[in-house]
């Protein structure tokens, strides 16, 4: 089987790319999804309380704004239903192949196409769009003695819905974005909860409200008003980036977070344990009204000394304290800087994307990679954000990819890749800007950084400047790849 385009993933990136392909008149594509249904992150993450920490009106496609959001910050089932509706309205299901894992993708220099091997067979494609996202593969720590654990363990991104937590002695490892959502949900159910915190997070209030029927009807009747509200929210969010660039503004935001902590946690010892020692914004800013009250309850213990070992039915902390448990929940994030897909995609030199990205991920326009013809990575390196919606960045990348595809069509070129010089210029721009941000001067390490300490995930500027940077496809930035450039 041969197709014009193969898309890996059916989350926001995959669905957005598929819609734009159809708008471009390209109907010959498949969407390969390892899960049993579409939705990506919003299907896989089923933990209690799972929700988006970006306002719903921003966390949606610009071409499919949703007047029917039920509240300011939507929960996972509603976001998944939105994606399913977009897919159905645009007729995308006929392109989707579920329960299919990409096992290898290699560039065929002579055929000038991608040869794909999946769990269901082989196919080829002229163009490959890797739309698996950075938060798709859970990361679990290798705890000493975990093999001796006599209870049940799972990652929050692979929540075991069959495991009843009522009256359980639970250990939660990690206090990131997932933990602050599910901890308040499970705290009333469990007998005890030991929360192992490596580094506390700055948490700000979650200003959420339900949308009434009349408000939803108004947005449905007047789409222009909905766009105006969305644009206003975008502008306000965009201004928040200034706190990532200017220390005084970061300090002001930090004081707001400190007041939130003081208002919700009365115990000075616990409050001290929950107070970060780095500048606001250096790590991901979390949004919650429920987390602090939950961890203040009598059945919760926050452990800050680290883990020495797992021993049968106990976790022993570095301070010597032993915590009896029968359930471990890993809330330890994802392999954002080491995506598994990069290990199975091989370019024209035969090396994998993982090898090409060693020691740092890099791409031109955060989307295309030198040595990997006709490959588009969405979201790509340095396209993440700390202040507004990733969907804005995804749509910007998709527009760049469509521009490249259009250029190939107009010029009769079968295969292109960014030049090494164009990719280097783009990366240098990012590297010049990054030291000016809180992610460089904030005094922390985070999942934003790879093993070398390099920030390979975030865009160090306003999001509108990202769109400006990738909007134009310059023909000189791309080189045609002919069959004799196999690199072998």
N, C-alpha and C positions, 0 to 999 in steps of 0.2 A: 504494500500500500504506500502510495506517495501523496503528500499534500503540500500545498503552498506554504502553510504555517502550522507549526506545532506549538501549542501553549501548554506549559507545565504549571498546573495549579488553577483552581477555580474560586479563589477569593476575590478581593477587590481588584487586585492587579490583573488577574486573568480575565475576569468578566469585563473590566474596563477596556482591556486590549481587544477582546473579542468584539465588543460593540463598535469600537473605532475601526476595526477591520471591515466590519459589515458596512459602516458608513463610507468606507473607501472603495466599496464594491468588491471586496475580497471575501468570498464565501467558502473557499476551499481551505478549511482549517479544522484541526481537532484540538480538544482540550483534555489533557490527561490528568486525572486526579487519583491520588492513592487512597483517599477516603471513600466512603460509600455514598457520599453526596456532596453537593457544592457548598461553598461557604468558607473554606480555609480555616483560619483562626477562629472564626465565629461559629463554626460547627464543632471543631475539635475541643475548644475550651467550654466545658460544661460544669465547671465548679459553681457552687452556690454563690450568688451575688455577682456573677461575672457581668461586667458592664463596661462601656467605653468611658474613658476619662476626658474625652473631647466632646463638646456639645453636638448633639445629633444633627443640628442644621448644618454644621460644617463637616460632619463625618458621613458624607454621602456624596454621590457623584453630582457634578454641576449640571450634567445633562439629564439627571433623573432625581431632581429634588423631591423630597417627600413631605407633603402637607400633613401626613397622618401620624407623625411621631407622637407617642403618648406622653413623653416627658422630655425635659432638657437633656438628660444623659440617659441614653437608651441602654437597655440590658441586652445581653447576647441573643436571646431568642428573637427579639424584635429586629435586631440588625440582620440576623440570618434570614428572617422572613422578608426583609427588604431586598436582600441580595437575590433570593429566590424569585421575588416578584420581577426584578429587573431582568433576570435571566429568562423568565417565562415571557415577559412582554417583548423581548427582542429575539425570541426563538432560539436560544442558545443551547438548550438541552440536547438537541439533536447532534450537536458537535461534541458533547461530553462523553468521556469514557471513564467510568468510576472503577474503584478497586483495582487500579492499574498503577504500578510503581515503575518509574523510570530507573533502569538499572545501568544504562550507559548511553551516552550520546557522543559520537565522534564525527569530526569533519571529514568528509570524503572529498579530497582535493581534486580528483579527476572528475567526479560527478558534480562537484560544486553544490553539495547539499549535505545536510545532517543525516547521519544514519543512527537511528534510535533503536535500542533494545529495551523492551519493557517486560514486565512480568507476564504479559499476555501475547508477546510476539515481537516482531520487528516491523518498523515502518521508516520512511524517510521523509524529510521536509526540507524545503529550500531555506526556510527561516525558522529559528528557534527562539521562543520567548520564554525565559525562565521567570515565572511569576509565583514562586513559592513563598516569598516573603522572608524577613529576617527572624520572625518569631514562630517558626514552624517546627523546630526540632528541640525538644526539652533537654536541658542540661542538668545532670544529677551529680552531686559530689561523691567522691569515692571515700566513704567514711571507713576508718579502720574498724574491722569487726562486723561490718554490715552483713556479712554472710552468716553470722551467728544469730541474727535477729529472728525471734520466734513469732513475731506478729505479722501484720500486713502493712505493706508500704506501696505508695504510688506517688506519681508526680501530679501537681495540680492541673497540668495540661492534659493529663490522661486520667481524669477523675473517675474513680470507681463508684459508679452510682449504685452498685449492688451492695456496697459495704456500709452497713448501718453504724453511724458514729455515736448513737445514743449510749450514754453511760460508758464511753470508751476513755481510756487514758491516751491522749493524742499528743504527739510531738509535731510541731510545724517548724520546718527548717527554712528560714528565709523570711524577710519582712519587706518584700518588694510589692509591685503593683497588684499581683494576684493575691498575695497573703492579706493585704489590707482590705480586700473585698470579701474573701471567704471566711476569715477569722471571725468577724462579727456574726456571720451566719451560723457557724458551728459552735461558737462559744456557749450558747445556752443549752446545747444538746449534750456536750461531753462532760464526763466526770471531772477531768482535769486536762489542762492544755499547757504544755511546755513550749514556749515560743523562743526558738533559738535565733537570736539576732546577731549578725556579724557587724552590720553598720546600720544605724537608724536612718530614716528618711525624713526630709522636710515634707510635711503634710499641710495642705491648705484646705479651707472649708469647701464643701461641695454645694454650690448654690443651684439646687435642682428644684423643679416644680413640675406638676402635672399640667398638660395642655388640655384645656376644656374643649368641648364639642364645637362651640361657636368659633373658637380660635382656629381649629382645624378646618372648619368649613370655610372660613374667611380666606385662609391660605390656599385652599383648593380652588376657590372662586377667583382669587386675585394672585396669580403666580408672581406677578411683578413685585408685590408686597413681600412675598416669601423671599425673593431674590434680594430685595433691599435689606431685609433683616439679616440674611446670610452675609451679605457684604459688610454690614455694620459689625457683626460679630467677628468677621475675618479681620477687619481693621483693628478692632480692640485687641484681639489676640496677637496680631502682628506687632503692636506696640510693646507687648510683653517681652519680645526678644531683646529689647534694650536692657532689661535686667540681666541678661546673659553677657552683655558687653561692658556695662558700667558698674563698678563696684558699689557706688552709692545707691543705685537703684536696686541692686541685688540685696544690699543691706536693708532697704525699706521693705522689700518683699519678705526677707527673712524675719523681720520684726512682726509682720502680720502672721507668719507661721508660728512664731514663738507665742504670740498672744492666743492663737488657736490651741496650742498645746497647754498653756497655762489655764485656759478656761475649762478644759476637759479633763485634765489630770491634776488632782489635788495633792497626791503623794509626792513629796519632793524627791525621794529616792528614785521612784519610777520615772518621774519627769526628767531627771538627770540622765537616766538610762536611755530615754527616748529622744534626747536632744543631740542632733548631729554635731560633729566637730569640724565640718567643712562648710564652705560658702553655699548659700542657697542657689540651686540650679546646677551644681556640679554633678550630682546624680539626678536621676529622673525625679521630678516633682510629683508627689502623689496627692490625690484628691479624695478626702473622706471626712464624713461627720460621725462615723460609727466606730472607727478603729480604736481610737483612744479610750472611749467608754468601755469597749469590749475588753481590752487588755487590762483595764483597771478592776475588773471583776475578781472576786475571791478565788475562783477556780483557774485563774490564769497566772502563770509565772513567766516573766521575761528573763531569759538567760543570755548574758552578754559575754561570757568568758570563753566561748568557743567549745567545740566538741573534741574530746580526747578519743573516745571510742564508743562503739555499740557493743553491749555485752549481754547477749541473750535477750531479756525483756527490758533492758535498761539502756539509757544513754548516759554516759559519764562525761560531764563537762570538764574543762581544763581546771576549774576551781575545785575539783574533787566531788562536786555534788552529783548524786545519782538520781535519775528521773525514771520511774517505772512507767513503761508505755506498752501499748499493744498495737498502736497504729502510728506510722510515720507518714507525713505528707510533705513531699519536697516542693517548696515554692522557690526554686532556685533558678528560675529564668530559662533562657534559651541560648542556643549556640549562634548568637547573632554575628560574630566575627569569624565563625568557622562553619558556614552553611554546608550541610552534607551534600547538597546538590552539586557543589563545586568539585567534589571528589569524583563525580561520574561524568562530567562534561569535559571533553578533550578537544583541544583546538587543532589548528593546521600543523603544528609542530609535534603533535602527539602528546604534549603535556596536558595535565588536567588544569582546570580553572583554579583548583586549590593550590597547585604548584605555581601557577602564574601569579597567584595572590600571596605568595610567600616572600617576605614576611608580612606584607600589608595588602589589603584589598584596594584595588584602584581601577578606575574606568574613565572613559571619556564621556562627559555629560552625565556621569553617574549611571550610564546606560549601556554603552558598548565597550568592548575590550579588545585591545590590540592583540592579534594572534588568534582571534576567535571570530571568524567571518559570520555575518548574518545572525549574530547572537545579541539578544537584548535582555538585560537583567533588570527586572522591575519588581520591587524597589532595588536600587543598586547601591554601591558604596557611596557614603557621604550624602545620602538623600533623606536621612532621618531628621526628626525635629524634636525640640523640647518644649515647644510653646503652642503649636497649632496642628491642624489636621494633616496627617500623612496622605490623605486622599488627594489633596492639592498637589503634592509632589508626584504622586503616582500618575495623575492626569498629565502633569508636565512632562514626565518621562515618556508616557505613551505618545504624546504629541510629537516628541523628538523621534521616537521609533517610526511613527507613521511618516514623518518627513524623510527619513532615510529610505524607507521602502518606496516612497513616491519618487525620490531621486533615482533609485535603482531602475524603476519602471521607465521613467522619462528618458533616461540615458541608455537604456538597454543593457544594464550591467547585471550580471547574475549574482555576484557576490562582492561585498565590501567589508572593510573593517576600518576602525580609526587608525590613523598613522600614529606611530610612537611619539612623534613630536606633539601632535594635538592632544594626546592623552596626558603627556607630561606637563603641558601648559595648563591644562585644566586642574591636574593634581597640585601643581605648584600654587595656583591661586588659592585652593583650599588650605594648603599648608601655610600660606602667608597669613590667612585670616584666623586660623584656629588659635594661635597663641594669644589673640586678643579676647578670647572668650573665657567664660567661667569654667569651661571644661578643661582649660589649660591652667588657669591660675587659682582654681577653687579648692585645691588641696585634697583631692579624693581620687580614688581609682574606681572604675565602674565598668559595666558591660559595654559601654560605648567604645572602650579601648580594646585593642587586640593584645596578644601576648607580649608585644614589644612596647606597649604603652601608647601606641599611635591610635588616634581617634579615627577609625575607618567607617564610622556609621553616621555621624551627624553632619549636617550642613551648617557652616559657621556664620550664617548671615540671615537676613530676612528671607522669608520664603518667596516673596515676589521677585527677589533678585535671582533666586534659583531658576524661576520660570524664564526670566530674561536671559540667563546664561545658557539655557538649553533650547530656547525657542527656535533659534535659527540653525538650520543644518547647512553648514558651510562645506561645499564640495571639496575644498582643499584639505579639510580635516579628515577626509575619507579616501582610501585607496582601493581601487578595484583589485580583486584577488582572482588571478587567472589559474587555470588548471595546473600550470607548471610551477606554482608557488606553494608546493606542498610542504616545504621546509624539511623534507627528509633527505 
